[in-house]
């Protein structure tokens, strides 16, 4: 089942808000739907995670997979629970989008209704990982955002769904970098 416009707006809101607080994830239940937001790159450690682009045994990006495992342990320790929710929506921007993809892949076997919403996400793994993901994925890409083109497909990395391309709306000389701004993604989703 497709997400409503309001659910997509909530996903965009949390993908932006998670940058403003600790820990590097946020969980919020709205009308029976559990939203889990994952923070993107905002520290030197996050950049190191981005650069750990070897494949794990389950065909995921090692840096993203290790971070997903860490965040899931934090969530469960903090009491995030899938019981009693109608739907789970996992969302994130940039690094957070790739990590959200891996978290959603792990949750698909534990909840009947998992949905994924990512913004400017890099490729999270290889073809085998892509083929294992069985959940709806709204993968938003804004204009000429460079991050969704990393890690390179030539190294075997793949996206898990086709892009939903948001229109170009800036005249920056560095469009590929400027187009990665989560506030622009959110503004375009909320129109």
C-alpha positions in Angstrom: 0.0 0.0 0.0 1.3 3.4 -0.9 2.0 6.1 1.7 -0.3 9.1 1.9 1.0 12.6 1.2 0.8 13.3 4.9 3.0 10.2 5.7 5.6 11.3 3.2 5.6 14.8 4.8 6.1 13.2 8.2 9.0 11.1 6.8 10.6 14.2 5.3 10.1 16.1 8.6 11.8 13.4 10.7 14.6 12.9 8.2 15.4 16.6 8.7 14.7 16.8 12.5 17.0 13.9 13.4 20.0 16.1 12.6 19.0 18.5 15.4 19.1 16.0 18.3 20.9 13.0 19.8 21.0 10.1 19.3 21.4 9.6 15.6 17.9 8.3 15.2 14.3 9.3 16.1 11.2 7.2 16.6 7.7 8.6 16.7 4.3 7.0 16.4 1.6 8.9 14.5 -1.9 7.5 14.0 -0.7 3.9 14.6 2.3 4.2 12.3 5.8 4.0 13.8 8.2 6.4 12.0 11.9 5.7 12.4 14.3 8.5 11.2 18.0 8.0 10.7 20.5 10.8 10.7 22.8 11.3 7.7 26.4 12.4 7.5 27.3 15.1 10.0 30.6 14.1 11.6 34.1 12.8 10.7 33.0 9.4 12.0 30.1 9.4 9.6 32.5 10.2 6.7 34.6 7.2 7.7 31.5 5.0 7.6 30.8 6.3 4.1 34.2 5.3 3.0 34.0 1.7 4.3 32.6 0.6 0.9 33.5 -3.1 0.9 30.7 -5.6 0.8 29.7 -7.6 3.8 28.7 -11.3 3.6 25.0 -10.2 3.1 25.9 -7.9 0.1 25.6 -4.6 1.9 28.0 -1.7 2.3 30.1 -2.5 5.4 30.1 1.0 6.9 26.3 1.4 6.4 25.6 -2.2 7.7 27.7 -1.7 10.9 26.0 1.6 11.6 22.6 0.1 11.1 23.4 -2.7 13.6 24.6 -0.1 16.1 21.5 2.1 15.7 19.1 -0.8 15.9 20.7 -1.9 19.2 20.2 1.6 20.5 16.6 1.7 19.4 15.7 -1.6 21.0 17.6 -0.7 24.2 15.6 2.6 24.4 12.3 0.6 24.1 11.3 1.1 20.5 8.8 -1.7 19.9 7.1 -2.9 16.7 4.2 -4.5 18.7 0.8 -2.8 18.3 1.7 -0.6 15.3 -0.1 -0.9 12.0 2.8 0.1 9.9 6.5 1.0 10.2 8.0 3.7 8.0 11.8 4.0 8.0 13.3 7.2 6.6 16.6 8.9 6.2 18.7 11.4 4.2 22.1 10.7 2.7 24.0 8.2 4.9 20.8 8.0 6.9 18.9 6.8 3.8 21.3 4.0 3.1 21.3 2.9 6.8 17.4 3.2 6.8 17.4 0.9 3.8 19.4 -1.8 5.7 17.3 -1.3 8.8 14.0 -1.7 6.8 15.4 -4.8 5.1 16.0 -6.3 8.6 12.5 -5.3 9.8 10.7 -6.7 6.8 10.8 -10.2 8.4 9.4 -8.9 11.7 6.5 -6.7 10.7 3.8 -7.2 8.0 3.9 -3.6 6.8 7.2 -1.9 6.4 7.7 1.1 4.1 11.0 2.9 3.2 11.3 6.6 2.3 14.8 7.9 1.5 16.1 11.3 0.4 19.4 11.6 -1.5 20.6 8.1 -0.4 23.8 6.5 -1.7 23.6 2.9 -3.0 23.4 0.6 0.1 24.6 -2.7 -1.3 24.8 -5.0 -4.3 22.3 -6.8 -6.5 21.7 -9.7 -4.0 20.8 -7.2 -1.3 18.5 -5.3 -3.7 16.7 -8.5 -4.7 16.1 -9.4 -1.0 14.3 -6.2 -0.3 10.6 -6.8 -0.6 9.1 -3.6 0.7 7.8 -0.5 -0.9 10.5 2.2 -1.2 10.0 5.8 -2.1 13.5 6.8 -3.2 13.6 10.6 -3.7 16.4 12.3 -5.7 16.6 16.0 -6.1 17.9 17.5 -9.3 21.6 16.8 -9.8 22.3 15.5 -6.2 25.7 13.7 -6.4 25.2 11.4 -3.4 22.8 9.0 -5.0 25.6 8.2 -7.6 27.9 6.9 -4.8 29.4 4.3 -4.3 29.8 3.7 -8.0 27.7 1.2 -9.8 31.0 0.0 -11.5 32.0 -1.4 -8.1 28.8 -3.5 -7.9 26.6 -1.2 -5.8 22.9 -0.8 -6.6 19.9 1.1 -5.5 16.9 -0.9 -4.3 14.2 1.0 -6.3 13.8 3.5 -9.1 14.3 7.1 -8.3 11.4 9.6 -7.8 13.1 12.6 -9.2 12.2 16.0 -7.7 12.5 19.0 -10.0 15.6 21.1 -10.1 14.9 24.4 -8.4 18.2 26.2 -7.8 20.7 28.1 -9.9 23.8 27.2 -7.8 27.1 26.8 -9.5 27.6 23.6 -7.4 24.2 22.1 -8.2 25.2 18.6 -7.3 26.1 19.6 -3.8 23.4 22.2 -3.3 20.7 19.7 -4.5 21.7 17.4 -1.6 20.3 19.8 1.1 17.6 18.0 3.1 15.7 21.3 3.7 15.1 21.5 -0.1 13.9 17.8 -0.2 11.5 18.6 2.6 10.2 21.8 0.9 9.5 19.9 -2.3 7.8 17.0 -0.6 5.6 19.3 1.4 4.3 21.2 -1.7 
